Amino acid sequence: MKKQRIESIYFLRLFAMLMVVLVHVTGTYTSVLPIEGDAYGKYHFFNRFIRIEAGIFLMLTGLVFFYNYYRKNLSIKVFKEYYKKRVAYILVPYLLWALIYEIYAHYTVNRDLALGELIARIAQGQSYYQLHFIFLIVQFYLVFPLLIILAKRFVYFKRYMWLAAILIHLLYSYLNSKYGWVPFSLFLGSLSPYLLGGWLGIYYEEQKEKAHKHLITGLFGIIFIASGSLLAYLHYQLYVVQNFYLAGIYYTVVEIVFIMAGCYFLFRMAEIIQRKSSIQVMNIVKNIAMYSFGFYLIHPLVLKEVARFIPLHSNYLFHLEIITRYVLTVIICYIIIWLFHRFTPIPELLFGKMPAKKTSLREMIKKD
C-alpha cells in the first residue's frame, strides 16, 4: 500500500512561517512603547504567545522524519541518503546565509570579520538572531538515527516517546540551570515538541482520525490558551517588572505544557482545516508553505530594510506601522523566493528544498 502524503503539514508550515515573522516584527515593542503603558503589556502577551512557532517547527521536523523513515529497513545506505539531503537542503543554504548576514552586519554595525570569531559564530548559529534555531535543528538531524533506532527496538519508548521527552527535557533543564554544564542551546532542552512530532509520525493514521473528535481538540485548545496566558504573565512578572522570584523548573513546566498542548492542538486543527479545504486553497497553501525555510532564512534581512522606510512611533500609529511592516515583509520575502525559484537554475542553494515544478502565480490558484 502506497504511503499517503500528510497534507496538513502545509498548514502547520504556513502557521509557523507567518508567526515567526510576526514574532520579530512585533518584538520592537520593547524598545518603542513605554513599559508603564497598557499597549506594552498587550504586545508582550501577544509576542510571547505566538512563540509557539518554534515548537511547531520542531514538531514538524520530528513528524516528517519519523513518518518517512520509521517503516523503512534502516541501513547505512538509508542513513547516507538521509544525511546527503540534510547537507544539500539545510546545511548549504545555512552556510551561505550565515556568510551573507556576517557581511551585512559588517557593513551595517561594523562587525569584525576576524576568521576565528566568524567561524565560531557560524558554528553556533550566532551570525544573526534567527540562525540559532538552525544550530538546534542540525543537532536533531545528527541524533535522529539514534532516536529512530530506539523507537524501532523498544516498544515502550515508541509508545510513550512524548512522555520520555518531557521527563528528559525537565531533567536536563533542572540540572543545567543548577550546574551550568552546557553554555549553548542543546537539543535536550527542546526535545519535547520534537519527539511529540516523532510520535505523531509513527501513529499518524490513528491520530489523524482522532483529530476530528472536537471535544478533545477543544480541551487541548483550552489548555494551550490557559498555559500560554500563564506563561506570558510569568515572563512579564519575572523578567520585565521583576515582581517576584520563581524557580526555573516551575517556569519550564508551564512552558512545556504550553508547547506540547499548543503543538498537539494545532496539529489537530491543521487536520480539520485540511479536510475542509478546497483544491484551490490547498494549491495556494502548498506553494507558499514550501517556501517556509526560505522565509526563515531571509525575513530578518528584509524586515531590517523595510524598517528603514517605516519608522515606529510610541503612539496610536505604532499599530498601523507594525501591520504595514509585517505585510510588506511577508510579501517581499515571498516575491524574492518565488523569483529565485522561478528564474534561477539552483534556488535550493539559497532556500533549501523547492517543488520541482516552478508554479506561476496564475497556475497556483487553478483547480487541478
Phi, psi and omega in degrees: 000130182288134180290131182278157177280148175268096185289333183293339183296335180292324176292319179296319177298318180296314178304308184295319181299313181291325181288323181295323175294319181295322177304314185282331177290313183282345183298345180289352179302330184294333183254353184248314184276143176292134187297333181278353183279156180294324182296325179301312180298321180292317178292324177299313179301311183297314183295321179290323184293318184283000176288004170300342181304323180296318177296321179298315179300318179293317178299317179298320179299312179295318181300309184295316183295311182292324178295320183280331189248343187298321184269004176276154171281105186291138181205172177301321180297317180297316181289327176297317178294321178301311181289328178299317179293321180295321179294314184292318189260347182238304188293316180297310176301321180299313181297318179297316181288327175300318177293320178300315181289328176297315179294318179300316179293328178297318184275337183263324181234015175060040178292137177288132181256033175303134191303315182298315180292321179299313180297319180297318179295315180296319182295332182252011177069035184250012180291329174206162196297332183273346187284347177300331181291326177294322175303319178291315181299320179300323176299318178294325175300320183290322184269353182305314180304319179295317183293322181285329175295318177299318180295324182283332185265333185238109187296326181289325176294317178299316185287327185237033184295331177294323179287318177301320180297318179299314182295317178295317179302313181294315181298315179297315182298319180295310183293321182288326177290330181279320187248344178062041184292323187245114184275001181232174181287109179260146185301334181298333179279001178225023188288331188302304181294329180296311181282339168299316177297319177300316178297318177296324179295320180289318184254033188301313184301317179293316182289330177299318180289322180293336182301336185266009170272095194294332181296313180292319177301316178296323178298315177295327176297319178295316178298319179300311182293317182294313181291324177295321178294317178296319180296316178297320178296313180298317180298318180297313182289324184277318191248345180258295181268344175054054182277335180205172180251141175219131179302138186303329183295327179289322176297319180297322178300312179297319180298318180293318177301315179300311183294313184291314179295318181295314181295317181293319177299315182290329172300312180296318179297321178297321177295318180295314181296318181299318182296330183267358185274145177283169179297319180299316179297316180297321178300315181295312182299316180299313185293327177282316183295331179296345179264010188299320179293320177298319176301315182299320183287319191263338192298326178297324179294314179296316180299318180299320180285322176299320182296335178297329185259348180233089179290162179250143178240147182272047177220199183300338179292340182306317183296315179295320181293322177295314179299317180296315177301316182296310182299314180296319180298314180297314182295314182295319177301313181298315182298317181297312182295318180298318179297317177296320180293319186283324193238003176244153186285329184228070180293340181299334180300325182261327191236013178077195186297133180237157174299142180297322180277127180270086187288135174279164180299325180288319180294332184301324186261002178286146179282136178292000000 
